[in-house]
Amino acid sequence: MLEAQAIDLHYGAAQALRAVSLKAEPGKVTCVLGRNGVGKTSLLDALAGHHPVSSGKITWEGDDITVLRPPERARRGIAYVPQGREIFPLLTVDENLKTGFAPLPRGERNVPDDVFSLFPVLKGMLHRRGGDLSGGQQQQLAIGRALVMRPRLLLLDEPTEGIQPSIIKDIGRAVDYLRSLGRIAIVLVEQYLDFARELGDYFAVMDRGAVVYSCSRDNIDEAALKRAMTI
């Protein structure tokens, strides 16, 4: 399980996160919702180790990882699909996927079959450069690269942003499948409420760097959730 406990994060004098607490469990999807600029990406950066927290604690599988750097977290099974995808445009699809080998032992450095069963379009584009793919295809590539790492925690930052509806459905099916495996904890940052509502097991709405509403699928209050989204 991932557990963030009352974490603060600052960029210089500006405070981006304020006492944020969050949990993510294997086989569950934790959705982080809110408008632009409320701290959602800062939260994922903190969980992935891309920016140090100012206070609070982050534990993963029972270990304190608060001060670990991104490569150390990757070796512990934490994969991050950032907003904007950040694939390598001059590398081929095959080469982009293989960049996910970095944290793996040599014996596990192969592309899992799940990558191509979830995103079959990639198999026919292995020798095309990443920069020649459409935005939706690049998003599938970015998620596929993360899956190459055999993650036990998958952090997804707005995977539906700027993506055509057919590929949004493919991504939704992929997230649902990964949850069904029962061994991957997923944190999904999303502004598209309907997409999150279909997939989420737990919900946290952020505003001004803090969690202002949280619930599980079982006790969700739709009116309260929508109010929190429009604060």
Beta strands, then each sheet from edge to edge (+ up, - down):
strand 1: 2-11
strand 2: 14-24
strand 3: 29-33
strand 4: 55-60
strand 5: 63-64
strand 6: 78-81
strand 7: 153-157
strand 8: 185-190
strand 9: 202-207
strand 10: 210-216
sheet 1: 2+ 1- 4+ 5-
sheet 2: 6+ 7+ 8+ 3+ 9+ 10-
end
